[in-house]
Amino acid sequence: MTSRFLKLFWIFTLCFASLLLGLLVQASAPKNLIARSMLASAEKLFGLNFTDKKRDMMLEGLRSQLDSYLVLRKVPLPNEIPPAYFFDPLPKGIKLNQVQAPFNNERCE
């Protein structure tokens, strides 16, 4: 009976230790890690081929974009906020000339 108990005890202890180790590794891993190998895999998906130098140049920008998306996802957006059906890029109060004028090609030269 004690030998069976010891086996179960060690199995439980090893499982628990591996769980803790996994949690520790996951917590200490960098959150925004885009590796060069990930870029190479993405290239194959899209039929592209970059050199290692070009991949290194892309990494910083991709990581920055990922950080930006992570920040956007943290913004609370409740369902009560309606989607933007109308977008006007002009600042409030600015009015454009409503009279249509003929095109003047001489200005472009």
N, C-alpha and C positions, 0 to 999 in steps of 0.2 A: 504494500500500500504506500509506503514512503517513497519507493522508487518511482511509482506512477505520479505521486504528488510532486516530486522534484522535477520530473520531466515536464509536467504541466506548468509548474512554476517557471522554469527556464523558457519554455515556449512563450508563455505570457510576457515574461520580462523582455525577451528579444523582440516580440511584436511591438510592445509598448515603446521600447528604445528606438526601433526603426521608425515608428510613427513620429516620435519626438524629433528624431534626426531629420525626417522629411519636412516637418513643419519648420524647423530651424533653417534648413537649406532654402526653403521657399521664401521665408521671411527675409533672409539676407541676400537673396538674388536681386540684381538690379531690375527695376520695373520696366525700364525702357531700353531693352537690348535688341537691337536689330543687327544681326551678324552679317558678315559678308557672304556666308553660305546661304542665308535666306535670300539675299539679292540674286545669287546665282540660280537658286531654285525658281524665283519669280521670273527671271530672264527666260528660262526654259518654257515657262507657261505661255509667255507672250511672244516667243520666237525671237528674242533679242540676244545679243552677245556683247558684253562689255569686258574691258580689261580690268585687272585688279586695281589699277590706278584710278580708273573711272568709278569703280565701285566705292573705293575709299572716299572719293570726292562726293559721292551721293549720300554716304552714310550720315554725315552730320546734318544735312538738310532733311533727310527722312526721319531722323530721330527728333529733330525740332518740330516737324509736322505732327509726329505722333504725340509729342508733349502738348501741342496745341489742341489736338483732338481730345486728349485726356482732360484738359482744362474745360473744354466746351461740354463734355459729358457730365462734369460736376455741377453745371448750372441747373438749378431746379426749374423744371418746366411743367407746371401742373396742367391738367387737361382743360382747365377753365380758360387758358390762354388760346384765343383762336388763331388759326394760321393766317399768314399775311396774304390776302387775296389781291391787294393793290399795293404796288410799290412805286413811289415817286422819288427819283433821286435828287430832285431840286429842293434846296432848302425852303422852308416855309416862308411865303411872302414873295418869292422870286417869280416873275412872270416872263415868259418868252414872247417874242414877237409872233403874233398870230397871222400876220400878212405874209402870204407866200410870194417870194420874189423870184424872178428868173435867175437861172444859174449863170454866173459870170466866170468864164474860163480864164480871163486875163489875170485874175487875182492869183491863180495857182502857179503861174510861171515865175 
